[in-house]
Amino acid sequence: MTTTGTADERPLFGPDSRFSGFFDDPRWALAIIRATVLEAAHPQIGAALVDNSTFVAHPWRRLRNTFLSMRRMFGADQAVREREAARLNRLHARMSGSDSRGRAYDAMDRATRAWVVATLFESAVTMCRLSGQPLDQDTMERMYAEYRSFLAALDGDASELPEDLDDFWRYFDRVVEDELENTEAARVILFRLFDHLPAPALLDGAPTLWAAGRAVVGPLLGAITVASLPESYRRRAGLPEMPGASTLMQGAYCAAGLARFLPEGWVNAESIIEALSLSPDSDDPRARTVAALTARMKRASALLRLLTPLSGVPQPNPAPSAGTGESRRSAEEFFRTVLDQTGDGHLDWPDLAAMARELCTRLDLDEPEETRLYDAFAAWWRELQAALDTDGDGRVSAEEYAAAVPSLAGPALIRVAEVLFDATDKDGNGSIDADEYRTLFRTAFHRDLTTTDGVYSQSAFVSDFLSFMSGRRTNTAYDPLLADA
């Protein structure tokens, strides 16, 4: 039985594909978490996530970028698909190393990349089964063909995944049984991420309300995800399954499945993700609605504190100074929210690489510009390491950073700002106009351009960037880009 030649002749990519039909499906929220755990349980992927990913410190940003990437990869435009595939390959080519046991990992390993695609397909099939709406054989075959085409777009061919769907299930069971482990990355997702999930930008102003909701929903999500994993993996990994978890899992998937019957357009994944990342300081027209909603949440949060005080809940950031869009932040907060992108408590090259990666993604840079930006960040890391790594362990701790209280605005950081300016100045006229600036800061447009005629000169741009990176000031433009979760 093969994955081609069915009666269903829908295109493999684009809005009429099987994948696109699931994209706004609420069940995906549960299925993606499950697929991510299965990916992280693979030793190579788990090691790469621990060393390079921002999913702990910036999960909402990671979700948004993954969503946009999948949209491009499964879209109808082949040129966009090829461009995104090239970008992903450049990103993965920069991720290699070894895990805590000395085993090498390489994000470009073809078998490993095939496992990522396999988990997405299998989790899509599983979400339909768990919600009481199993896929028929023809639909599964057609969707499997789409996922193999997705892998072929990345690797040039899909030979690492079996052509035959029946063979796929044997392949999947073999990897689960023989290769998956109880990795650190999988444990972080299941037992740390849900309990410490930072608030998205939309709810950042109501920490008490967010903490209360997270205290209830976090453990439930963890229990649902564990219960949905293959039994053989749960048993070998020693994952506890709380009483009633299977029933809870079935109920969650069924409830999410019922949302499919809402009128078309009521559930739109892109709008939801964009809303979660929307800052009230943005010039986006939806900002007024968000600001009003946040004000109501703050009142509810204050009432909740009076009724059920919660200890250890972080307080919201100080309100920005009038007319400036900026406020002071402590060295500790600056290190945690801006510098430590991977959330491991240290500053090293993967943190700066994550900054470069985010900027490259937002600007959709071509390879030459991307390489220039990465090279500039690499030079900045060497400069920081030489100045701040006092114990010579190859990384900078929060204590080393705080003790030095350094000025980070050295020559290398200035070069980063200059390269970023050149990449933003698309027409090469030596200044950045409002449209170019908005392209850079898609989630938070700096409404106060303090230059004439609504443009940014290179000197003003560099000065503003250095002020943020070395002055430890919150900034309505740069915080959503590098600091917000």
C-alpha positions as semicolon CSV with decimal commas, in nm:
position;residue;x (nm);y (nm);z (nm)
1;M;0,000;0,000;0,000
2;T;0,157;0,330;-0,109
3;T;0,096;0,691;-0,028
4;T;0,010;0,794;-0,384
5;G;-0,256;0,708;-0,635
6;T;-0,560;0,757;-0,413
7;A;-0,887;0,892;-0,543
8;D;-0,829;1,216;-0,356
9;E;-0,628;1,440;-0,589
10;R;-0,591;1,739;-0,361
11;P;-0,260;1,923;-0,398
12;L;0,014;1,825;-0,153
13;F;0,065;2,190;-0,054
14;G;-0,155;2,496;-0,025
15;P;-0,497;2,573;0,123
16;D;-0,661;2,257;-0,019
17;S;-0,408;2,018;0,134
18;R;-0,497;1,786;0,421
19;F;-0,246;1,961;0,645
20;S;-0,405;2,304;0,588
21;G;-0,741;2,158;0,684
22;F;-0,598;2,085;1,029
23;F;-0,407;2,409;1,076
24;D;-0,679;2,600;1,260
25;D;-0,795;2,286;1,442
26;P;-0,791;2,342;1,823
27;R;-0,674;1,984;1,869
28;W;-0,339;2,087;1,726
29;A;-0,260;2,269;2,050
30;L;-0,253;1,932;2,228
31;A;-0,099;1,739;1,939
32;I;0,193;1,982;1,894
33;I;0,288;1,950;2,262
34;R;0,281;1,572;2,227
35;A;0,490;1,581;1,908
36;T;0,742;1,815;2,072
37;V;0,791;1,572;2,362
38;L;0,845;1,283;2,119
39;E;1,100;1,495;1,931
40;A;1,277;1,597;2,251
41;A;1,293;1,232;2,363
42;H;1,523;1,157;2,070
43;P;1,881;1,189;2,207
44;Q;2,010;1,402;1,919
45;I;1,712;1,638;1,912
46;G;1,700;1,659;2,292
47;A;2,066;1,759;2,312
48;A;2,023;2,021;2,038
49;L;1,720;2,167;2,216
50;V;1,897;2,190;2,553
51;D;2,205;2,357;2,401
52;N;2,048;2,588;2,144
53;S;1,675;2,635;2,180
54;T;1,491;2,925;2,341
55;F;1,182;2,716;2,416
56;V;1,232;2,745;2,796
57;A;1,290;3,120;2,823
58;H;1,086;3,228;2,520
59;P;0,825;2,958;2,445
60;W;0,568;3,192;2,289
61;R;0,823;3,337;2,052
62;R;0,934;2,986;1,958
63;L;0,570;2,888;1,897
64;R;0,514;3,189;1,675
65;N;0,824;3,125;1,466
66;T;0,741;2,755;1,427
67;F;0,387;2,842;1,322
68;L;0,506;3,090;1,058
69;S;0,763;2,843;0,928
70;M;0,504;2,566;0,890
71;R;0,273;2,807;0,710
72;R;0,548;2,883;0,459
73;M;0,654;2,521;0,417
74;F;0,300;2,397;0,349
75;G;0,193;2,700;0,144
76;A;0,111;2,692;-0,225
77;D;0,399;2,921;-0,333
78;Q;0,694;2,701;-0,428
79;A;0,939;2,993;-0,422
80;V;0,840;3,077;-0,063
81;R;0,869;2,709;0,028
82;E;1,219;2,682;-0,120
83;R;1,331;3,001;0,051
84;E;1,204;2,881;0,389
85;A;1,366;2,540;0,342
86;A;1,698;2,709;0,269
87;R;1,660;2,926;0,580
88;L;1,584;2,625;0,799
89;N;1,881;2,436;0,659
90;R;2,115;2,727;0,733
91;L;1,974;2,747;1,085
92;H;2,018;2,375;1,150
93;A;2,366;2,371;0,997
94;R;2,479;2,595;1,284
95;M;2,362;2,346;1,550
96;S;2,601;2,065;1,637
97;G;2,786;1,949;1,945
98;S;2,772;1,670;2,200
99;D;2,535;1,578;2,481
100;S;2,611;1,524;2,849
101;R;2,725;1,168;2,772
102;G;2,966;1,277;2,501
103;R;2,748;1,160;2,211
104;A;2,766;1,383;1,904
105;Y;2,457;1,551;1,766
106;D;2,402;1,731;1,437
107;A;2,078;1,911;1,353
108;M;2,140;1,834;0,985
109;D;2,136;1,458;1,042
110;R;1,880;1,330;0,792
111;A;1,746;1,045;1,003
112;T;1,690;1,284;1,292
113;R;1,508;1,537;1,073
114;A;1,290;1,255;0,942
115;W;1,190;1,173;1,301
116;V;1,070;1,532;1,352
117;V;0,841;1,501;1,051
118;A;0,729;1,156;1,166
119;T;0,620;1,286;1,507
120;L;0,412;1,561;1,345
121;F;0,231;1,315;1,118
122;E;0,178;1,052;1,387
123;S;0,053;1,310;1,637
124;A;-0,196;1,443;1,379
125;V;-0,332;1,092;1,329
126;T;-0,338;1,031;1,705
127;M;-0,524;1,355;1,782
128;C;-0,802;1,251;1,545
129;R;-0,824;0,906;1,701
130;L;-0,825;1,035;2,060
131;S;-1,100;1,287;1,979
132;G;-1,330;1,014;1,842
133;Q;-1,286;1,125;1,478
134;P;-1,031;0,878;1,335
135;L;-0,901;0,930;0,984
136;D;-0,990;0,683;0,712
137;Q;-0,712;0,502;0,530
138;D;-0,721;0,717;0,215
139;T;-0,700;1,038;0,418
140;M;-0,407;0,907;0,619
141;E;-0,225;0,806;0,303
142;R;-0,282;1,143;0,143
143;M;-0,164;1,328;0,452
144;Y;0,140;1,104;0,482
145;A;0,229;1,194;0,123
146;E;0,217;1,562;0,224
147;Y;0,453;1,510;0,516
148;R;0,696;1,311;0,301
149;S;0,687;1,596;0,049
150;F;0,762;1,837;0,334
151;L;1,069;1,629;0,425
152;A;1,172;1,616;0,059
153;A;1,152;1,995;0,042
154;L;1,402;2,012;0,330
155;D;1,639;1,726;0,242
156;G;1,601;1,690;-0,131
157;D;1,427;1,356;-0,092
158;A;1,219;1,171;0,167
159;S;1,409;0,842;0,164
160;E;1,454;0,842;0,543
161;L;1,078;0,789;0,581
162;P;0,926;0,468;0,439
163;E;0,724;0,510;0,121
164;D;0,455;0,269;0,238
165;L;0,224;0,380;0,519
166;D;0,216;0,035;0,677
167;D;0,596;0,038;0,683
168;F;0,582;0,379;0,851
169;W;0,401;0,241;1,154
170;R;0,667;-0,029;1,193
171;Y;0,937;0,239;1,159
172;F;0,767;0,459;1,420
173;D;0,731;0,175;1,672
174;R;1,096;0,076;1,622
175;V;1,227;0,427;1,693
176;V;1,004;0,461;2,000
177;E;1,118;0,125;2,132
178;D;1,489;0,139;2,047
179;E;1,599;0,503;2,031
180;L;1,388;0,733;2,250
181;E;1,512;0,817;2,599
182;N;1,400;1,009;2,904
183;T;1,609;1,307;2,795
184;E;1,662;1,628;2,986
185;A;1,472;1,821;2,718
186;A;1,168;1,592;2,748
187;R;1,169;1,626;3,127
188;V;1,193;2,005;3,102
189;I;0,889;2,021;2,875
190;L;0,679;1,787;3,089
191;F;0,778;1,890;3,439
192;R;0,924;2,241;3,421
193;L;0,788;2,430;3,123
194;F;0,421;2,392;3,213
195;D;0,484;2,489;3,577
196;H;0,696;2,794;3,494
197;L;0,551;2,900;3,159
198;P;0,600;3,278;3,128
199;A;0,301;3,487;3,037
200;P;0,260;3,590;2,673
201;A;0,281;3,962;2,602
202;L;-0,099;3,990;2,610
203;L;-0,114;3,880;2,976
204;D;0,215;4,020;3,097
205;G;0,038;4,293;3,292
206;A;-0,160;4,046;3,506
207;P;0,099;3,819;3,670
208;T;-0,125;3,706;3,956
209;L;-0,406;3,607;3,723
210;W;-0,161;3,426;3,495
211;A;0,006;3,244;3,786
212;A;-0,331;3,129;3,921
213;G;-0,442;2,995;3,584
214;R;-0,105;2,831;3,520
215;A;-0,117;2,657;3,860
216;V;-0,437;2,482;3,750
217;V;-0,382;2,430;3,376
218;G;-0,009;2,346;3,385
219;P;-0,036;2,014;3,572
220;L;-0,341;1,917;3,365
221;L;-0,153;1,975;3,038
222;G;0,138;1,771;3,170
223;A;-0,091;1,484;3,270
224;I;-0,276;1,491;2,936
225;T;0,050;1,488;2,741
226;V;0,201;1,201;2,941
227;A;-0,116;0,994;2,903
228;S;-0,113;1,045;2,525
229;L;0,245;0,923;2,474
230;P;0,313;0,569;2,347
231;E;0,283;0,324;2,634
232;S;0,620;0,159;2,564
233;Y;0,796;0,496;2,597
234;R;0,609;0,592;2,915
235;R;0,705;0,262;3,074
236;R;1,075;0,278;2,983
237;A;1,105;0,647;3,074
238;G;0,934;0,591;3,410
239;L;0,679;0,867;3,344
240;P;0,411;0,870;3,613
241;E;0,050;0,861;3,501
242;M;-0,187;1,010;3,754
243;P;-0,520;0,833;3,823
244;G;-0,788;0,936;3,578
245;A;-0,534;1,083;3,331
246;S;-0,659;0,869;3,041
247;T;-1,016;0,988;3,095
248;L;-0,896;1,346;3,127
249;M;-0,697;1,310;2,804
250;Q;-0,994;1,170;2,613
251;G;-1,217;1,449;2,742
252;A;-0,965;1,720;2,647
253;Y;-0,925;1,589;2,292
254;C;-1,300;1,541;2,248
255;A;-1,374;1,892;2,376
256;A;-1,113;2,038;2,141
257;G;-1,258;1,832;1,858
258;L;-1,604;1,980;1,910
259;A;-1,460;2,325;1,835
260;R;-1,418;2,209;1,474
261;F;-1,793;2,249;1,431
262;L;-1,789;2,620;1,513
263;P;-1,861;2,854;1,220
264;E;-1,567;2,894;0,983
265;G;-1,330;3,169;1,090
266;W;-1,416;3,156;1,460
267;V;-1,094;2,973;1,536
268;N;-0,794;3,117;1,354
269;A;-0,453;3,003;1,478
270;E;-0,265;3,290;1,318
271;S;-0,487;3,555;1,476
272;I;-0,464;3,388;1,817
273;I;-0,084;3,365;1,809
274;E;-0,048;3,723;1,687
275;A;-0,284;3,844;1,959
276;L;-0,086;3,663;2,229
277;S;0,234;3,837;2,116
278;L;0,073;4,179;2,075
279;S;0,210;4,451;2,300
280;P;-0,022;4,728;2,424
281;D;0,253;4,974;2,321
282;S;0,224;4,867;1,958
283;D;0,079;5,088;1,688
284;D;-0,124;4,787;1,575
285;P;-0,497;4,882;1,563
286;R;-0,574;4,594;1,798
287;A;-0,360;4,756;2,069
288;R;-0,653;4,959;2,205
289;T;-0,858;4,644;2,254
290;V;-0,562;4,472;2,419
291;A;-0,504;4,770;2,650
292;A;-0,867;4,767;2,762
293;L;-0,855;4,391;2,818
294;T;-0,531;4,422;3,016
295;A;-0,686;4,690;3,238
296;R;-0,974;4,456;3,320
297;M;-0,731;4,175;3,389
298;K;-0,536;4,395;3,628
299;R;-0,853;4,470;3,821
300;A;-0,935;4,099;3,833
301;S;-0,576;4,029;3,939
302;A;-0,599;4,280;4,224
303;L;-0,924;4,121;4,344
304;L;-0,766;3,776;4,326
305;R;-0,472;3,892;4,538
306;L;-0,713;4,015;4,802
307;L;-0,909;3,690;4,806
308;T;-0,629;3,434;4,762
309;P;-0,283;3,588;4,808
310;L;-0,016;3,401;4,612
311;S;0,342;3,406;4,734
312;G;0,630;3,422;4,496
313;V;0,432;3,580;4,211
314;P;0,649;3,823;4,014
315;Q;0,530;4,179;4,002
316;P;0,477;4,353;3,671
317;N;0,754;4,567;3,526
318;P;0,749;4,936;3,623
319;A;0,533;5,145;3,398
320;P;0,722;5,320;3,118
321;S;0,815;5,680;3,177
322;A;0,582;5,922;3,008
323;G;0,687;6,007;2,655
324;T;0,991;5,781;2,649
325;G;0,855;5,427;2,623
326;E;1,146;5,321;2,845
327;S;1,211;5,237;3,209
328;R;1,507;5,113;3,407
329;R;1,560;4,746;3,471
330;S;1,800;4,574;3,707
331;A;2,116;4,398;3,592
332;E;1,964;4,067;3,705
333;E;1,648;4,120;3,502
334;F;1,846;4,234;3,198
335;F;2,063;3,922;3,214
336;R;1,761;3,692;3,252
337;T;1,527;3,846;2,996
338;V;1,766;3,970;2,728
339;L;2,105;3,799;2,745
340;D;2,016;3,448;2,866
341;Q;1,808;3,352;2,565
342;T;1,823;2,976;2,631
343;G;1,723;3,010;2,997
344;D;2,008;2,798;3,140
345;G;2,136;3,068;3,377
346;H;2,452;3,139;3,176
347;L;2,553;3,354;2,881
348;D;2,739;3,173;2,605
349;W;2,744;3,152;2,226
350;P;2,404;2,978;2,184
351;D;2,239;3,276;2,357
352;L;2,387;3,527;2,114
353;A;2,322;3,289;1,825
354;A;1,956;3,285;1,933
355;M;1,947;3,665;1,915
356;A;2,098;3,656;1,567
357;R;1,854;3,383;1,463
358;E;1,554;3,586;1,582
359;L;1,669;3,896;1,397
360;C;1,737;3,697;1,081
361;T;1,393;3,539;1,103
362;R;1,212;3,869;1,154
363;L;1,400;4,038;0,870
364;D;1,381;3,731;0,641
365;L;1,745;3,783;0,548
366;D;1,919;3,622;0,253
367;E;2,227;3,410;0,315
368;P;2,493;3,684;0,270
369;E;2,318;3,925;0,508
370;E;2,246;3,645;0,754
371;T;2,612;3,542;0,755
372;R;2,722;3,901;0,818
373;L;2,490;3,929;1,116
374;Y;2,600;3,594;1,265
375;D;2,966;3,694;1,219
376;A;2,902;4,024;1,397
377;F;2,737;3,845;1,690
378;A;3,024;3,594;1,702
379;A;3,273;3,882;1,732
380;W;3,060;4,033;2,007
381;W;3,062;3,703;2,196
382;R;3,442;3,686;2,179
383;E;3,457;4,041;2,315
384;L;3,217;3,959;2,601
385;Q;3,397;3,637;2,684
386;A;3,732;3,812;2,707
387;A;3,591;4,085;2,933
388;L;3,351;3,892;3,158
389;D;3,452;3,525;3,178
390;T;3,666;3,564;3,490
391;D;3,679;3,193;3,582
392;G;3,765;3,078;3,229
393;D;3,487;2,820;3,198
394;G;3,387;2,943;2,853
395;R;3,064;3,111;2,961
396;V;2,947;3,410;3,164
397;S;2,740;3,355;3,477
398;A;2,483;3,599;3,608
399;E;2,717;3,668;3,899
400;E;3,013;3,747;3,671
401;Y;2,795;3,980;3,470
402;A;2,649;4,158;3,774
403;A;2,986;4,190;3,947
404;A;3,149;4,352;3,647
405;V;2,856;4,583;3,571
406;P;3,009;4,621;3,226
407;S;2,938;4,853;2,945
408;L;2,845;4,617;2,665
409;A;2,872;4,881;2,396
410;G;3,215;4,784;2,266
411;P;3,327;4,792;1,902
412;A;3,182;4,449;1,829
413;L;2,833;4,543;1,949
414;I;2,851;4,863;1,744
415;R;2,926;4,642;1,444
416;V;2,619;4,431;1,523
417;A;2,406;4,746;1,520
418;E;2,558;4,862;1,192
419;V;2,495;4,529;1,022
420;L;2,140;4,529;1,155
421;F;2,090;4,880;1,019
422;D;2,218;4,778;0,675
423;A;1,984;4,479;0,671
424;T;1,688;4,698;0,767
425;D;1,772;4,971;0,517
426;K;1,633;4,778;0,220
427;D;1,663;5,061;-0,031
428;G;2,019;5,146;0,076
429;N;1,956;5,518;0,108
430;G;2,136;5,550;0,443
431;S;1,821;5,592;0,651
432;I;1,532;5,377;0,772
433;D;1,182;5,496;0,699
434;A;0,871;5,398;0,893
435;D;0,788;5,104;0,666
436;E;1,139;4,959;0,695
437;Y;1,132;5,008;1,070
438;R;0,796;4,833;1,099
439;T;0,939;4,540;0,900
440;L;1,203;4,497;1,169
441;F;0,967;4,531;1,467
442;R;0,659;4,347;1,347
443;T;0,516;4,294;1,693
444;A;0,599;4,636;1,839
445;F;0,645;4,943;1,623
446;H;0,829;5,218;1,808
447;R;0,577;5,499;1,780
448;D;0,818;5,773;1,890
449;L;1,067;5,811;1,604
450;T;1,271;6,098;1,741
451;T;1,408;6,197;1,402
452;T;1,285;6,443;1,144
453;D;1,054;6,335;0,862
454;G;0,982;6,004;1,033
455;V;1,315;5,842;0,944
456;Y;1,601;5,690;1,137
457;S;1,958;5,779;1,053
458;Q;2,228;5,519;1,107
459;S;2,369;5,707;1,405
460;A;2,026;5,733;1,572
461;F;1,952;5,365;1,507
462;V;2,289;5,251;1,644
463;S;2,253;5,476;1,947
464;D;1,907;5,339;2,027
465;F;2,021;4,979;1,988
466;L;2,326;5,032;2,208
467;S;2,115;5,210;2,469
468;F;1,894;4,904;2,495
469;M;2,175;4,646;2,490
470;S;2,408;4,824;2,732
471;G;2,191;5,067;2,927
472;R;1,954;4,804;3,065
473;R;1,647;5,001;2,968
474;T;1,320;4,849;2,863
475;N;1,223;4,963;2,517
476;T;0,890;4,939;2,338
477;A;1,062;4,823;2,021
478;Y;1,337;4,588;2,135
479;D;1,169;4,414;2,429
480;P;0,914;4,225;2,216
481;L;1,198;4,127;1,982
482;L;1,459;4,003;2,230
483;A;1,312;4,004;2,581
484;D;0,945;3,904;2,566
485;A;0,862;3,536;2,606
